[in-house]
Amino acid sequence: MDAAQLGALENLLAGDAGRCGLLLIHLRRRRALQARLGLAGQQALQVLLRDRIARLLRDGDQICAPGSAGEFAVLLPNLLSVGHAQMAAQRILREFEHPVEVDGHSVLINLAIGVALCPEHAVDAAGLSRSALLALDRAVLGGKRLEMAERSDLPGPQTEDLRHALLENQLGMVFQPQLDLRTGEVVAVEALARWHHPHWGDVAPEQFIRLAERAGLAGELTRWSLNAALRQHAQLRRRWPELACAFNLSPKSFGQTGLIEQILAALRLWDLPPRLLSLEVTETAVLEDPDYSGWMLGQLSAAGVEIALDDFGRGFSSFTYLRHFPVSELKIDQLFVNELASQKRDQQIVRSMIELSHQLGLRAVAEGVEEPCTLRLLTAMGCDRAQGYHIARPLAPEELHGHPCMESTGETV
């Protein structure tokens, strides 16, 4: 955003504007359009874009002067909900789905929009602008028409903060229980890293994982997380000796030299039978080099480690991976589980996933169980395991000992 746009945003946020939205709108293929339309046509296109966008806005919304040709900032005060900013952006995109006449030329307008909200993504003009710009960059680079800002776009700790946290053991681990739906016992826990920064507070996992990947610290984060998870899991096994541990392998860790040896060494160090470790991988993790990934996971599977395909159903190549990788468990993505009780189509999809798992001799695990009715439906469908907030939120190791969900879990006598 230029100075004029930023000033307008600052004025808006200084008033009583409630929840606000910022749309950054970018015209793709500008050079091609400029070459085709010429100077007069470019100016006519700029006026057309501004007029059509303005007609779609509410009273009180503001369309700012373009920072450069083909770019607009739209300010949306007093939004009733987070979704209203996205609806406004979609309205603009629909307006230009068909060619328009510009100075005697039929032109197809291709837009990309980044959306950010105050106070959800920032509380000042500079932060809101930054979040919207990062969202717009993702849309442009990813070939998408619309992207919302993410929590990981917020200002926060930098590379040196994470490097220091890893060296000083300042991260922590929590464990989310996984319920066996046939016995009603917790049979596994998923280990999840957490970071509480002394200045920034709780840092979202997606934020520090992305920071680690960008800074080349993914290997260090994996090494720390694996050993921290198994060390604390070893303490839990003193009371629950058959409790399994699920651990997520990030996409960047697959290229890490010596990863197999590192995992097997950690199992020996913390005296964990390989059958009690489940490595959760996503399609993204194995996509870059499927041959190497298949070999690596095959080596770990041969050593007795279980392999779980995480977020099953979200990607496009899940069935391909079932053919080539030594998967022992499918984790049904919470996208299909969250509204299971009310969406008949989701019920059909989840039932099919469970049946597919069993036909292939695999275990089916449902994520994102937040309602008792969802748990009952999954049990009736024959799902093997489930996890989610209805069962338990991610808990610190000491919290597991007193949690109701652990009462029926087999203990050391």
Secondary structure, 3 states (H helix, E strand, C coil): CCHHHHHHHHHHHHCCCCCEEEEEEEECCHHHHHHHHHHHHHHHHHHHHHHHHHHCCCCCCEEECCCCCCEEEEEECCCCCHHHHHHHHHHHHHHCCCCEEECCEEECCCEEEEEEEECCCCCCHHHHHHHHHHHHHHHHHCCCCEEECCHHHCCCCCHHHHHHHHHCCCEEEEEEEEEECCCCCEEEEEEEEEEEECCCEEECHHHHHHHHHHCCCHHHHHHHHHHHHHHHHHHHHCCCCCCEEEEECCHHHHHCCCHHHHHHHHHHHCCCCHHHEEEEECHHHHHCCHHHHHHHHHHHHHCCCEEEEEEECCCCCHHHHHHHCCCCEEEECCCCCCCCCCCHHHHHHHHHHHHHHHHCCCEEEECCCCCHHHHHHHHHHCCCEECCCCCCCCECHHHHCCCHHHCCCCCCC
